[in-house]
Amino acid sequence: MEQTINELQDNIIEEFSTFDDWMDKYALLIDIGNALPPLDEKYKNENNLIEGCQSRVWLHAEYREGKVYFQGESDAVIVKGIASLLISILSGHTPQEILDADLYFIDKIGLKEHLSPTRSNGLVSMVKQMRMYALAFSTMDK
């Protein structure tokens, strides 16, 4: 059975809550990013580049059988970890589920307060882009 967006977020919150030290949390974030499958070179283009990120972040979305599937990559390890978290939570859900999702894990794991302003902007830009894809795909079935 597939997990809901909130169940996936709760798993991540639990995983991060085992660490008190932010250096350990960053290490976990880097590990999560390193586990992200590499993005096919053909998707590393201007169309998939996210505006508002200091580092380069590519986000590719596909729509299959009523669900949105994301792939992404970044040239910065922390940002790649953030992208990987977002992808693991939102990928494989319907456009409406993505649009309705309250991504509370970002605050719960303390990510927002421990990111530099530029990385924080990048995080917001990634979420915005994922919602824009979901919105675009939501009109396809109508």
Secondary structure, DSSP 8 states (H G I E B T S, - for coil): ----HHHHHHHHHHHHHT--SHHHHHHHHHHHHHTS----GGG-SGGGB-TT-SS-EEEEEEEETTEEEEEEEESSHHHHHHHHHHHHHHTTB-HHHHHH---THHHHTTHHHHS-HHHHHHHHHHHHHHHHHHHHHHTTT-
